[in-house]
Amino acid sequence: MNKHKTSGPGFSWLFKMAWRDGKASGRKLIIFMASIVLGIAAVVSIQSFGENLKDTIALESKALMGADFKIDSDDPPNERVLQIMDSLGGPKAKEINFASMAAFPQHEATKLMQVRGIEGGFPFYGELETQPVSAASAYQKEGAALVDATVMLQLGIQPGDSIKIGKVSLPIAGALNAVPGSTAIFSSVAPPVLIPYRFIEESGLVQTGSRIDYEFYFTAAPSADMEKLDEKLDPMLDAEEADLDTHTSTSDRLGRRYENFGKFLNLVAFIALLLGCVGIASAIHIYIKEKLRAVAVLKCLGASKKQTFLIYLIQVAMMGLIGGLVGTVAGLLLQQVFPLLLEGLLPVDVQITFSLQVIVMGVLLGIFMSVLFALYPLIGTLYISPLQALRVIKEESKKSRKAVILVSAGIFLFIFLFSLWLLEDWVYSLAFVGGILLTFAILAGVAYLFMQAIRKYFPQQWGFVARQSLLNLFRPQNQTLTLVLAIGVGTFLISTLYFSKDLLLAQASIESQSSSPNMILLDVQSEQRQALSQTIKAKDLPVLSDIPIVTMRVQSLAGRSVQEIRKDSTSRVNGWVLDHEFRTTYRDSLIASESIESGSWTAEGENLNPVPVSISTNFAEDAKVDVGDKLVFNVQGVLLEAVVGSIRKVDWSRMQLNFSLVFPEGVLEKAPQFHVLTTKLPGKEKSAELQQELVKKYPNVSIIDLQQVLNVIEMLLGRISWIINFMAFFSILTGIIVLLGAIRTSKYQRIRESVLLRTLGAKSKQILNITALEYIYLGVLGGLSGVLLSLISSQLLAWLVFESPFTPSLIPFLIIFPGIVLLVLVIGLSNSLSVIRKPPLEVLRKEVS
């Protein structure tokens, strides 16, 4: 007898019951599944494309650099650096590059360009893409130049025309379409021009204060260990004010840069997934309410509470599995679009592949998120009594407080762990989870307070249609809270992105009515100052500032030499402070972008020893120095003793020259220096005219048109914001699906209301107006809450992060908000017309059948 004894139906029976019951409720479960598909698609697409980009960068790391490794320096290499390079077999190619004005005589045009003088077979990996193709290999032999293709197109330049760089005029061999490691959008301020190395000295542009980079390219055996080479040589080169970059370290840095942007997009996608999960919880809540009698009947037939719970849990898991699979496939297909969206921003052509890890992640994410967010409403099935099958009035199912707390803790823990996996920083992850909770709590609170206010101050004097539409927000099984969350979060995301973009652009903008300069003249030699100023003033233009620049390096910090600090493995001094060649200035007062945080400002320091220097807050933090600490600087071979006199807070976001180190007057006047002049021009024509004259008279002077820089920033922010908006659109689509799901799951309730109202004599037009007003209330409440919340968060960003005034864009108020309300109205009415148009008896027969 014992061998026939069983403990009850096994998993196969539970699965069959879940399948049979699920088929009868297929439409409702499909909408539930659709709630997570878009979120998973967004996460999978970003994750997969991010991995593909990282893999492509690693695979093409040599092509990105054009060599296996390089040694670079801001100064000509000293004897020790030359010995190190000789020990490595000597460089296979060398380059000297700097920004300079280039003139195109045939077209009477000038352009700030990145001049790259090259000798040798660079690049050794990858290729120079030129038109004609032969120009890449011929330009050095022919003594010609390769000019950026975009510049040639803009100015109408043809191969054979000439380019003048400093004192040298060269024929143009062809158009330069691509250089290893460069991107189109980041090269637009100073596009590249390649010339033979031998012409650099003849150009006369290598002068005091010129920002020149010397690079030496090397090749290595395929088996060479770049990491060990870096560990061995980098400290030695750092001591000689040079640097070693390997193709692996460069690709790692580049990969991290794009990875950080990918993490941000992943969080935007994850928010869409969370929004879908809110829809899951709401849909399952209504679904389980409709299944209360079925659960009670199963318990009457002998099913245990565990078995009834598992039946519906299996349904949820199956829908999560299907949703995960569909979302993963959609995400893998969606990533094909990203190379088009990111055109001009990526340094490589990304090879799209499908990662097993990402596929597994997408599927498991669908199952875990579905089950986790469905657990809260599913707990109610455990406490349904068999007697409820006989009761006409449905009772709310009870829930264990302990179980609810455990489920809530599990949800928060999963969100935190997943965001930690994305961000790899627990502080940022906690901030993200906190921000999500705060946003959801505020939107939920707004919905709750609105309903409470309506209940307390119900407008009894309103007409029947208006009153009934308000009452519908409180109907049994209402989904007001879910809909407000879905609408509010989507609106909040899109509006915040618009406001943030405006905030960033406002930081970089140049006010046309202000006296801010819009042109900067660099590398002006001391003997050229007066003549150049006269040239500007002769055109009735102002010289707004004349800033002296003295280059120097740090020799010691707080009594410790740079060499000693480098050897100290426990030192917390940031490496850039030790290696950087600082451009410093001297003046007797602060400027608008500065304020003293500690210490006191010194205007005159002629007879002071050590000399009090004012340092920026970031320099103080990275150099680990404070007011009163001794510093020694190497001013082009002469040691200068100084003491930290004050620490300044500097607004680096302003479009003006700011400095980490500022000395008082009477100290650096006799040091080798160059000057930066600024002016303001009324328009493009005047700017072009001045540039042409300055390039002819002062070929060494580089000119930066700040309006052009602003245009590039706007282009870059516009491209990035478009990508972010594209991802945030998934939140809107998810919100629409949640909205559809909420309307579909409450459709039966609406049918009963419609039948009751029509039986009592209400006309179809009245019912339509009631429904329309209800959705308008929901759209206005959710949309307005989202816009206002984004306005508050953007204002806080402006105050706390950017510390600047914030002028919000009108787009969220004039376009996004009305658009959201209209969208909610259309979706709501489209799902209600079938109920309104048909006679009550026909609708009831159809629903019963």
C-alpha positions in Angstrom: 0.0 0.0 0.0 2.8 2.4 0.9 4.3 2.3 -2.6 1.0 3.8 -3.9 0.9 6.6 -1.3 1.7 10.1 -2.6 2.0 13.5 -1.1 -0.3 15.0 -3.7 -0.1 16.1 -7.3 3.4 16.8 -8.6 4.9 19.6 -10.7 3.4 18.2 -14.0 -0.1 18.6 -12.6 0.7 22.1 -11.4 2.1 23.0 -14.8 -1.0 21.6 -16.6 -3.3 23.6 -14.3 -1.3 26.7 -14.9 -1.4 26.2 -18.6 -5.1 25.5 -18.8 -6.0 28.4 -16.6 -3.6 30.6 -18.5 -5.1 29.8 -21.9 -8.4 31.1 -20.6 -6.8 34.4 -19.6 -4.4 34.6 -22.5 -5.0 38.2 -23.5 -4.6 39.5 -19.9 -1.3 37.6 -19.5 0.0 38.7 -22.9 -0.5 42.4 -21.9 1.3 41.6 -18.6 4.2 40.0 -20.5 4.3 43.0 -22.9 4.9 45.3 -19.9 8.5 44.0 -19.5 9.4 43.3 -23.1 10.5 46.9 -24.0 12.4 47.4 -20.7 14.4 44.1 -21.3 14.9 45.1 -25.0 16.4 48.4 -23.9 18.7 46.9 -21.3 19.8 44.0 -23.5 20.5 46.4 -26.5 22.6 48.8 -24.5 24.5 45.9 -22.7 25.1 44.0 -25.9 26.2 47.0 -27.9 28.4 48.2 -25.0 30.2 44.8 -24.9 30.6 44.8 -28.7 32.0 48.3 -28.6 34.4 47.3 -25.8 35.5 44.2 -27.6 36.0 46.1 -30.9 38.1 48.7 -29.2 40.2 46.0 -27.6 40.5 44.1 -30.9 41.4 47.2 -32.9 43.6 48.8 -30.2 46.7 48.8 -32.4 44.8 50.4 -35.2 43.4 53.1 -32.9 47.0 54.1 -31.9 48.6 53.2 -35.2 51.5 51.5 -33.3 52.1 49.1 -30.5 53.2 51.8 -28.1 54.4 55.4 -28.1 56.4 57.8 -26.0 55.2 61.4 -25.8 56.3 64.6 -24.2 55.3 68.3 -24.1 59.0 69.2 -24.5 61.7 67.9 -26.8 63.0 64.6 -25.3 66.1 65.0 -23.1 69.2 62.8 -23.2 67.8 60.2 -20.8 64.6 59.8 -22.8 66.6 59.5 -26.0 68.7 56.7 -24.3 65.5 54.9 -23.3 64.2 55.1 -26.8 67.5 53.8 -28.2 67.4 50.8 -25.9 64.0 50.0 -27.4 65.5 49.9 -30.9 64.6 53.5 -31.7 61.2 54.9 -32.9 59.8 53.7 -36.2 58.1 57.0 -36.7 57.9 60.3 -35.0 55.4 63.2 -34.9 55.2 66.7 -33.7 51.7 68.2 -33.4 50.1 71.5 -32.3 47.1 73.7 -33.1 47.8 76.5 -35.5 46.0 78.7 -38.0 46.2 77.5 -41.6 45.5 79.8 -44.6 44.1 78.7 -48.0 45.3 81.5 -50.4 43.2 80.6 -53.4 40.0 80.7 -51.3 41.0 83.6 -49.0 40.0 81.5 -46.0 41.6 80.6 -42.7 41.0 77.8 -40.3 42.3 76.7 -36.9 43.7 73.2 -37.5 45.7 70.5 -35.7 49.0 70.4 -37.5 50.6 66.9 -37.4 54.1 66.7 -38.8 54.9 63.0 -39.4 58.1 61.2 -40.4 58.2 57.5 -41.0 55.6 54.8 -41.9 52.9 55.9 -39.5 50.4 54.3 -39.1 51.8 50.8 -38.8 48.3 49.5 -38.0 45.1 50.7 -39.6 45.4 53.2 -42.4 45.1 56.8 -43.4 41.9 57.0 -45.4 42.4 59.6 -48.2 41.0 60.7 -51.5 42.7 59.9 -53.8 43.9 56.7 -52.1 47.5 57.2 -53.4 47.8 60.5 -51.4 48.3 58.6 -48.1 51.6 57.1 -49.3 52.8 60.0 -51.5 52.3 63.1 -49.4 55.7 62.7 -47.5 57.7 62.1 -50.6 56.1 64.9 -52.6 56.3 67.4 -49.7 52.5 67.9 -49.7 49.7 68.1 -47.2 46.7 66.0 -46.4 43.8 68.3 -45.3 40.6 67.2 -43.4 38.0 66.2 -46.0 35.2 68.2 -44.2 37.3 71.4 -44.4 38.0 70.8 -48.1 34.3 70.3 -48.7 33.2 73.4 -46.8 35.8 75.7 -48.4 35.6 74.2 -51.9 39.3 73.2 -51.8 40.6 70.8 -54.5 43.8 68.6 -54.6 46.5 70.8 -56.0 45.4 73.9 -54.2 47.9 75.2 -51.6 47.8 75.5 -47.8 50.0 78.0 -45.8 51.0 77.0 -42.3 53.2 79.6 -40.6 55.9 80.5 -43.1 55.5 77.3 -45.2 53.3 76.9 -48.2 52.5 73.3 -49.4 50.4 71.8 -52.2 47.4 69.8 -51.0 47.8 66.1 -52.0 44.4 65.0 -51.1 41.5 64.9 -48.6 42.0 63.2 -45.3 38.8 61.1 -44.4 40.1 59.3 -41.3 43.1 59.1 -39.0 43.6 56.2 -36.6 41.8 56.9 -33.3 40.1 60.1 -34.3 36.3 60.8 -34.4 34.6 63.3 -36.8 32.7 65.3 -34.2 35.7 65.7 -31.8 37.9 66.9 -34.7 35.5 69.5 -35.8 37.0 72.4 -33.7 40.6 71.9 -34.9 40.5 69.4 -37.9 43.7 67.6 -38.7 46.2 68.4 -41.4 49.1 66.1 -42.0 52.4 67.4 -43.4 56.0 66.0 -43.6 57.9 66.4 -40.4 60.8 68.2 -42.1 58.6 71.3 -42.7 57.8 71.9 -39.0 61.0 73.8 -38.3 60.6 75.9 -41.5 57.1 77.0 -40.4 58.5 79.0 -37.6 55.6 78.0 -35.3 57.7 76.3 -32.6 58.1 79.2 -30.2 58.0 80.0 -26.5 54.8 79.0 -25.0 53.5 77.0 -27.9 51.6 73.9 -26.8 53.5 71.3 -28.7 53.4 67.5 -28.4 56.3 65.3 -29.4 55.3 61.7 -30.1 57.5 58.7 -31.0 55.9 55.5 -32.3 57.2 52.0 -31.8 56.4 48.5 -33.0 56.8 45.3 -30.9 56.8 41.6 -31.4 53.3 40.0 -31.2 54.3 38.2 -28.0 55.5 41.3 -26.2 53.8 42.0 -22.8 52.6 45.6 -23.0 51.6 45.6 -19.3 55.1 44.7 -18.1 56.6 47.2 -20.5 54.3 49.9 -19.1 55.2 48.9 -15.5 59.0 49.0 -16.2 59.2 52.2 -18.4 56.4 54.5 -17.3 58.0 55.4 -13.9 61.3 56.1 -15.6 59.7 58.3 -18.2 57.6 60.1 -15.7 60.7 61.1 -13.9 61.9 62.7 -17.2 58.6 64.5 -17.8 57.6 62.1 -20.6 55.0 59.4 -20.8 54.5 55.9 -22.2 51.2 54.8 -23.8 50.6 51.3 -25.0 47.9 50.3 -27.4 46.3 48.3 -24.5 46.3 51.1 -22.0 44.9 53.6 -24.5 42.1 51.2 -25.6 41.3 50.6 -21.9 41.0 54.3 -21.3 38.9 54.8 -24.4 36.7 51.8 -23.5 36.0 53.2 -20.0 35.0 56.6 -21.4 32.3 55.0 -23.6 31.5 52.5 -20.9 30.5 55.3 -18.5 28.1 56.7 -21.1 26.7 53.2 -21.7 26.1 52.8 -17.9 24.0 56.0 -17.9 22.0 54.7 -20.8 21.6 51.4 -19.1 20.1 53.2 -16.1 17.6 55.0 -18.3 16.7 51.6 -19.8 16.5 50.0 -16.4 14.0 52.7 -15.3 11.8 51.6 -18.3 12.0 48.0 -17.0 11.1 49.1 -13.5 8.1 51.0 -14.8 7.0 47.8 -16.6 7.4 45.9 -13.4 5.0 48.3 -11.7 2.6 47.5 -14.5 3.2 43.8 -13.7 2.4 44.2 -10.0 -0.8 46.1 -10.9 -1.9 43.7 -13.6 -1.4 40.6 -11.4 -3.1 42.4 -8.5 -6.3 42.8 -10.7 -5.8 39.3 -12.3 -5.6 37.6 -8.9 -8.7 39.5 -7.7 -10.6 38.0 -10.6 -9.3 34.6 -9.7 -10.3 34.6 -6.1 -13.3 32.3 -6.6 -11.2 29.9 -8.8 -8.6 29.7 -6.0 -11.4 29.0 -3.5 -12.9 26.3 -5.7 -9.5 24.6 -6.0 -9.1 24.6 -2.3 -12.6 23.1 -1.9 -11.4 20.3 -4.2 -8.5 19.6 -1.9 -5.7 21.8 -3.3 -3.4 23.2 -0.7 -2.6 26.9 -0.4 1.0 26.1 -1.6 -0.4 24.4 -4.7 -2.8 27.2 -5.6 0.1 29.7 -5.0 2.4 27.7 -7.3 -0.2 27.5 -10.1 -0.2 31.2 -10.5 3.5 31.6 -9.8 4.2 29.2 -12.7 1.9 31.4 -14.9 3.9 34.5 -14.0 7.2 32.7 -14.5 6.1 31.4 -17.9 5.1 34.9 -19.0 8.3 36.3 -17.6 10.3 33.6 -19.6 8.4 34.5 -22.8 8.8 38.2 -22.1 12.5 37.8 -21.4 13.0 35.8 -24.7 11.0 38.3 -26.8 12.7 41.3 -25.1 16.2 39.8 -25.6 15.6 39.1 -29.3 14.2 42.6 -29.7 17.2 44.0 -27.9 19.7 42.1 -30.0 18.1 43.4 -33.1 17.8 47.0 -31.7 21.5 47.3 -31.2 21.9 47.3 -35.0 20.5 50.9 -34.9 23.1 52.3 -32.4 26.0 52.7 -34.9 23.7 55.0 -36.9 22.7 56.9 -33.8 26.3 57.3 -32.7 27.7 58.2 -36.1 30.6 60.6 -35.7 31.1 59.8 -32.0 32.7 56.4 -32.2 36.4 55.9 -33.1 35.8 52.4 -34.6 33.3 50.6 -36.7 31.6 48.3 -34.2 31.4 44.7 -35.0 27.9 43.5 -34.0 27.9 40.0 -32.4 25.5 38.2 -30.0 26.9 37.5 -26.5 25.6 34.4 -24.7 26.1 36.2 -21.4 23.8 39.0 -22.5 21.2 36.6 -23.8 21.1 34.7 -20.5 21.0 38.0 -18.6 17.9 39.1 -20.6 16.0 35.9 -20.1 16.8 35.6 -16.4 16.0 39.3 -15.9 12.5 38.7 -17.4 11.8 35.8 -15.1 13.3 37.3 -11.9 11.6 40.8 -12.4 8.3 39.2 -13.2 8.2 36.8 -10.3 9.7 39.4 -7.9 7.1 42.1 -8.6 4.2 39.6 -8.9 5.0 38.1 -5.4 3.2 40.9 -3.5 -0.2 40.3 -5.1 0.3 36.5 -5.3 0.8 36.3 -1.5 -3.0 37.0 -1.3 -3.8 33.5 -2.7 -2.3 31.9 0.4 -5.0 33.4 2.6 -8.1 32.7 0.5 -10.5 30.4 2.3 -12.6 27.7 0.5 -15.8 29.3 1.9 -15.1 32.3 -0.4 -16.3 30.2 -3.4 -19.9 30.3 -2.0 -19.9 34.1 -1.1 -21.4 36.5 -3.5 -19.5 39.5 -2.2 -15.8 39.4 -2.9 -13.5 40.1 0.0 -10.1 41.6 -0.1 -7.5 38.9 0.4 -5.4 39.2 3.4 -1.6 39.2 3.4 1.1 38.4 5.9 2.9 41.5 7.1 6.1 39.5 7.4 5.8 38.2 3.8 5.1 41.7 2.5 8.2 43.0 4.2 10.3 40.2 2.9 9.0 40.7 -0.7 9.6 44.5 -0.5 13.1 44.0 0.9 13.8 41.5 -1.9 12.7 44.0 -4.6 14.9 46.8 -3.2 17.8 44.4 -2.8 17.5 43.2 -6.4 17.3 46.8 -7.8 20.3 47.8 -5.7 22.4 44.7 -6.8 21.5 45.1 -10.5 22.3 48.9 -10.4 25.6 48.0 -8.6 26.4 45.5 -11.4 25.7 48.3 -13.9 27.5 51.1 -12.1 30.2 49.2 -10.2 30.0 51.8 -7.4 27.9 51.2 -4.3 27.5 54.9 -3.5 26.1 55.7 -6.9 23.9 52.6 -6.8 22.4 53.6 -3.4 21.9 57.1 -4.8 20.2 55.7 -7.9 17.9 53.4 -5.8 17.2 56.3 -3.5 16.3 58.6 -6.4 14.0 56.0 -8.0 12.2 55.4 -4.6 11.9 59.2 -4.1 10.5 59.7 -7.6 8.0 56.9 -7.3 7.1 57.9 -3.8 6.4 61.6 -4.8 4.3 60.5 -7.8 2.4 58.0 -5.7 2.0 60.6 -3.0 0.6 63.2 -5.5 -1.9 60.6 -6.7 -3.0 59.7 -3.2 -3.2 63.3 -2.0 -5.2 64.3 -5.1 -7.7 61.5 -4.4 -8.0 62.4 -0.8 -8.5 66.1 -1.7 -11.3 65.1 -4.1 -13.0 63.0 -1.5 -12.8 65.7 1.1 -13.7 68.6 -1.2 -15.8 66.9 -3.7 -17.4 69.4 -6.1 -21.1 68.6 -5.5 -22.1 71.6 -7.6 -20.6 70.2 -10.8 -22.7 68.5 -13.4 -23.4 64.8 -13.6 -20.8 64.1 -16.2 -18.0 65.9 -14.4 -18.9 64.4 -11.0 -19.1 60.8 -12.4 -15.7 61.1 -14.2 -14.1 62.1 -10.8 -15.9 59.3 -9.0 -14.5 56.8 -11.5 -11.0 57.5 -10.1 -12.2 55.8 -6.9 -14.0 52.8 -8.4 -13.3 49.3 -7.0 -10.2 47.8 -8.6 -9.2 51.3 -9.9 -5.7 51.7 -11.3 -5.3 55.4 -10.7 -2.1 55.0 -8.8 -0.5 52.7 -11.5 -1.6 55.0 -14.3 -0.2 58.1 -12.6 3.1 56.4 -12.0 3.3 55.2 -15.6 2.5 58.6 -17.1 4.4 60.6 -14.5 7.7 58.6 -14.7 7.8 58.7 -18.5 7.0 62.4 -18.6 9.6 63.0 -15.8 12.3 61.3 -17.8 11.7 63.1 -21.1 11.3 66.5 -19.4 14.4 66.1 -17.2 16.5 65.3 -20.3 15.2 68.5 -22.0 15.8 70.7 -19.0 19.3 69.2 -18.4 20.3 69.7 -22.0 19.2 73.4 -21.8 21.2 73.7 -18.5 24.4 72.4 -20.1 24.0 74.6 -23.2 23.3 77.6 -21.0 26.6 77.0 -19.2 28.5 77.1 -22.5 26.5 79.8 -24.3 27.8 83.2 -25.2 25.3 86.0 -24.6 25.1 88.2 -27.6 24.3 91.3 -25.4 27.1 90.7 -22.9 30.7 91.9 -23.0 32.0 88.3 -22.9 34.7 87.6 -25.6 33.9 85.4 -28.5 37.4 85.2 -29.9 40.7 84.1 -28.2 44.1 84.8 -29.7 46.7 82.3 -28.4 50.6 82.2 -28.5 51.0 85.9 -28.9 54.7 86.7 -28.3 55.6 89.6 -26.0 57.1 91.6 -28.9 53.9 91.2 -30.9 51.5 92.4 -28.2 51.3 96.1 -29.0 51.2 95.7 -32.8 48.5 93.0 -32.6 46.4 95.1 -30.2 46.6 98.0 -32.6 45.5 95.8 -35.5 42.4 94.8 -33.5 41.6 98.3 -32.4 42.1 99.7 -35.9 39.0 97.7 -36.9 37.0 99.3 -34.1 37.1 96.1 -32.0 37.9 96.0 -28.3 40.8 94.2 -26.7 38.9 92.8 -23.7 41.9 91.2 -22.0 45.6 90.7 -22.3 46.6 87.7 -20.2 50.3 86.8 -19.7 51.0 83.0 -19.6 54.1 81.5 -18.0 54.7 77.7 -18.2 56.1 75.8 -15.2 56.2 72.4 -13.5 55.9 71.4 -9.9 59.3 70.6 -8.3 58.2 69.9 -4.8 55.0 69.8 -2.6 55.1 70.6 1.1 58.8 69.9 1.3 58.7 66.6 -0.7 60.3 66.4 -4.1 58.3 65.1 -7.1 60.7 62.2 -7.4 60.2 61.3 -3.8 56.4 61.4 -4.1 56.5 59.2 -7.2 58.5 56.6 -5.3 56.1 56.6 -2.4 53.4 53.9 -3.1 51.2 55.3 -0.3 51.1 58.8 -1.6 47.6 60.1 -2.4 48.9 63.0 -4.6 47.2 62.7 -8.0 49.7 61.9 -10.8 48.6 64.7 -13.1 49.9 67.3 -10.6 53.4 65.8 -10.8 53.4 65.4 -14.6 51.5 68.4 -15.9 53.1 71.5 -17.4 51.0 74.3 -15.9 50.0 77.4 -17.8 50.0 80.1 -15.1 49.3 83.8 -15.0 49.8 86.8 -12.7 47.5 89.6 -11.8 46.5 91.8 -8.8 42.8 90.9 -8.5 40.2 88.1 -8.8 38.0 87.7 -11.9 34.3 87.0 -12.1 34.6 83.2 -12.2 36.7 83.1 -8.9 36.1 83.4 -5.2 38.4 82.9 -2.2 37.6 79.8 -0.1 40.4 80.1 2.4 43.5 82.2 3.0 43.9 85.7 1.7 44.6 87.2 -1.8 47.9 88.9 -2.4 48.0 91.5 -5.1 51.7 92.4 -5.1 54.6 90.0 -4.4 57.8 91.7 -5.6 59.7 91.7 -2.3 58.1 88.6 -0.8 60.0 85.3 -0.4 58.5 82.7 -0.6 56.0 84.1 -3.1 52.3 83.6 -2.1 50.5 81.8 -4.8 46.7 81.3 -5.1 45.7 77.7 -6.1 42.4 76.3 -7.3 40.3 74.0 -5.1 40.9 71.0 -7.5 44.7 71.6 -7.4 44.6 71.8 -3.6 42.6 68.5 -3.4 44.7 66.6 -5.9 48.1 67.9 -4.6 47.1 67.4 -1.0 48.2 70.9 0.1 46.6 73.6 2.2 47.2 77.3 3.0 50.7 77.8 4.4 52.3 74.8 2.7 55.5 75.4 0.8 55.7 74.7 -3.0 58.7 74.9 -5.4 58.1 75.4 -9.1 60.5 74.8 -12.0 60.0 77.9 -14.3 61.7 76.8 -17.4 64.9 75.9 -15.5 64.7 78.4 -12.7 63.4 77.3 -9.3 60.8 79.5 -7.7 59.9 79.1 -4.0 56.3 79.7 -3.2 53.7 79.3 -0.4 50.0 78.6 -0.7 48.5 82.0 0.2 44.9 81.3 -0.8 42.7 78.7 -2.2 40.2 79.7 -4.9 36.9 78.2 -6.0 36.9 78.4 -9.8 33.9 78.0 -12.1 35.5 76.0 -14.9 32.3 75.8 -16.9 32.5 79.5 -17.9 33.7 80.1 -21.5 36.7 82.1 -20.4 40.3 81.5 -19.4 40.7 80.1 -15.9 43.9 79.0 -14.1 44.9 76.5 -11.4 47.8 78.7 -10.3 47.7 82.5 -10.1 50.7 84.5 -8.9 50.7 88.1 -7.7 52.2 90.9 -9.8 55.9 91.7 -9.5 57.1 88.1 -9.6 56.9 86.6 -13.1 57.2 89.6 -15.3 60.7 88.8 -16.4 60.1 85.1 -17.0 59.8 83.8 -20.6 56.1 84.1 -21.5 53.5 84.5 -24.1 50.2 86.3 -24.1 46.5 85.5 -24.7 44.3 88.3 -26.1 40.6 88.3 -26.3 38.1 90.4 -28.3 34.5 90.4 -29.3 33.3 90.5 -32.9 29.8 91.4 -34.1 29.4 88.8 -36.8 30.9 86.1 -39.1 32.0 88.5 -41.8 34.0 90.6 -39.3 35.4 87.5 -37.8 36.6 86.1 -41.1 38.1 89.5 -42.1 40.1 89.8 -38.9 41.3 86.2 -39.0 42.6 86.6 -42.5 44.6 89.7 -41.7 46.0 88.2 -38.4 47.1 85.0 -40.2 49.0 87.0 -42.8 50.7 89.3 -40.3 51.2 86.9 -37.3 51.2 83.3 -38.7 52.3 81.9 -35.3 49.1 83.2 -33.5 46.3 80.6 -33.1 42.7 81.9 -33.2 39.8 80.2 -31.4 36.4 81.3 -32.5 34.3 80.5 -29.4 31.1 80.6 -31.4 32.4 77.7 -33.4 33.3 75.9 -30.2 29.7 76.5 -29.0 28.3 75.1 -32.2 30.3 71.9 -31.7 29.1 71.7 -28.1 25.5 72.1 -29.2 26.0 69.5 -31.9 27.5 67.1 -29.5 24.9 67.7 -26.8 22.2 67.5 -29.4 23.4 64.1 -30.6 23.9 62.7 -27.1 20.5 64.0 -26.0 18.9 62.5 -29.0 20.3 59.1 -28.1 19.2 59.5 -24.4 15.7 60.6 -25.6 15.7 57.5 -27.8 16.3 55.3 -24.8 13.9 57.3 -22.6 11.3 56.8 -25.3 11.2 53.2 -24.1 9.9 54.4 -20.8 7.1 56.3 -22.6 6.3 53.2 -24.7 6.4 51.0 -21.6 4.1 53.5 -19.9 1.7 53.2 -22.8 1.7 49.4 -22.6 1.1 49.6 -18.8 -1.7 52.1 -19.6 -3.2 49.7 -22.1 -2.8 46.8 -19.7 -4.5 48.8 -16.9 -7.4 49.7 -19.2 -7.8 46.2 -20.5 -7.7 44.6 -17.0 -10.4 47.0 -15.8 -12.5 46.7 -18.9 -15.0 44.4 -17.4 -15.5 46.9 -14.5 -16.1 49.6 -17.1 -18.6 47.4 -19.0 -20.6 46.9 -15.8 -20.6 50.7 -15.2 -21.6 51.4 -18.8 -24.5 48.9 -18.7 -25.6 50.3 -15.3 -25.5 53.9 -16.5 -27.3 53.1 -19.8 -29.9 51.1 -17.9 -30.5 54.2 -15.8 -31.0 56.3 -18.9 -27.5 57.7 -19.6 -26.8 58.4 -23.3 -23.8 57.1 -25.2 -22.5 60.7 -25.5 -22.6 61.2 -21.7 -20.8 57.9 -21.1 -18.2 58.9 -23.7 -17.7 62.3 -22.1 -17.4 60.7 -18.6 -14.7 58.3 -19.9 -12.9 61.1 -21.8 -12.8 63.4 -18.7 -11.5 60.5 -16.5 -8.5 60.0 -18.9 -7.9 63.7 -19.1 -7.8 63.9 -15.3 -5.3 61.0 -15.3 -3.2 62.5 -18.1 -3.1 65.9 -16.5 -2.3 64.6 -13.0 0.5 62.2 -14.2 1.9 64.5 -16.9 1.9 67.7 -14.8 3.4 65.8 -11.8 6.2 64.5 -14.1 6.9 67.9 -15.6 6.9 69.8 -12.3 9.1 67.1 -10.6 11.6 67.3 -13.5 11.5 71.1 -13.1 12.3 70.9 -9.4 15.1 68.3 -10.0 16.7 70.5 -12.7 16.5 73.5 -10.5 18.3 71.6 -7.8 20.9 70.6 -10.3 21.4 74.2 -11.3 21.8 75.3 -7.7 23.9 72.4 -6.3 25.9 71.2 -9.2 26.2 74.0 -11.8 25.7 76.9 -9.5 24.1 79.0 -12.1 20.7 80.4 -12.9 18.3 78.1 -14.6 15.9 79.1 -17.4 13.6 76.2 -18.2 12.7 75.2 -21.7 9.0 75.6 -22.7 9.0 72.4 -24.8 8.0 70.1 -21.8 5.1 72.5 -21.0 3.9 73.3 -24.5 4.6 70.0 -26.3 5.4 67.1 -24.0 2.7 67.7 -21.4 -0.2 68.3 -23.9 1.1 65.4 -26.0 1.0 63.0 -23.0 -2.5 64.1 -22.1 -3.7 63.6 -25.7 -2.0 60.2 -25.9 -3.7 59.0 -22.7 -7.1 60.3 -23.9 -6.7 58.5 -27.3 -5.6 55.2 -25.8 -8.4 55.3 -23.2 -11.2 56.2 -25.6 -10.0 53.7 -28.3 -10.4 50.9 -25.7 -13.8 52.1 -24.5 -15.6 52.8 -27.8 -16.5 49.1 -28.3 -18.3 49.1 -25.0 -20.1 52.4 -25.5 -21.4 51.8 -29.1 -23.1 48.4 -28.5 -26.3 47.7 -26.7 -26.0 46.6 -23.1 -27.4 43.1 -23.7 -25.1 42.4 -26.6 -22.0 43.5 -24.6 -23.0 41.3 -21.6 -23.7 38.3 -23.9 -20.3 38.7 -25.5 -18.4 39.0 -22.2 -20.2 35.9 -20.8 -19.5 33.9 -23.8 
